[in-house]
Each structure stands twice: as C-alpha cells, then as structure tokens.
Amino acid sequence: NFFIYQHSETSIRFVVMLNNPNMP
C-alpha cells in the first residue's frame, strides 16, 4: 500500500513536471 502511494505521488509529480517545465 505504501509503495503504491509512493508510485502514485511520483507519477503525479512527473505529470506536473511535464505540464510545467518552468517549475524548479
């Protein structure tokens, strides 16, 4: 369960990074 949560968080951050390439 914890692993799935980490994976989801990483995926969301990855998508956010792609949508906001100017974010640090």
N, C-alpha and C positions, 0 to 999 in steps of 0.2 A: 504493500500500500504506500509506504513512504517512497519507495523507488518510483512508483507510478506518479506520485505527486511531483517529485523532482523532475521527472521527464516532462510532465505537462508544463511545469514552470519554465523549463529550458526551451521548450517548443514555443511557448508564448513569447518569451524574450527574443527568440530568434526571429519570429514573425515581426515583432515590433521593430527589431533592428533593420529588417528588410524594408519595412514601411517608413522608417525614419533613419535614413543613412547618415543624417547630420547629427543624430544624438550621440553623445560621448559613450 
